[in-house]
């Protein structure tokens, strides 16, 4: 049987593909192909993270905006109720007198 990582499609022990191995560029000598592909890979990963972060930011912004509008609307509603109750109290005072 072939050694792990020597052309096997999957690492039998961990179930990981050999291309998914983490490398340390400071300790291991890199081929020019690896050095060329690393910035492109980092850019692709950064763009994926940025996309997820933007989506979360939009959802958070919409949630906060909805909360602010709800508080604002409730404030207007409660103020209109106070005026309505004041009018009822005035009518009750007139009716008692």
Buried (B, 14 or more C-beta within 10 A) or exposed (E): EEEEEEEEEEBEEEEEEEEEEEEEEEEEEBEEEEEEEEEEEEEEEEEEEEEEEEEEEEEEEEEEEEEEEEEEEEEEEEEEEEEEEEEEEEEEEEEEE
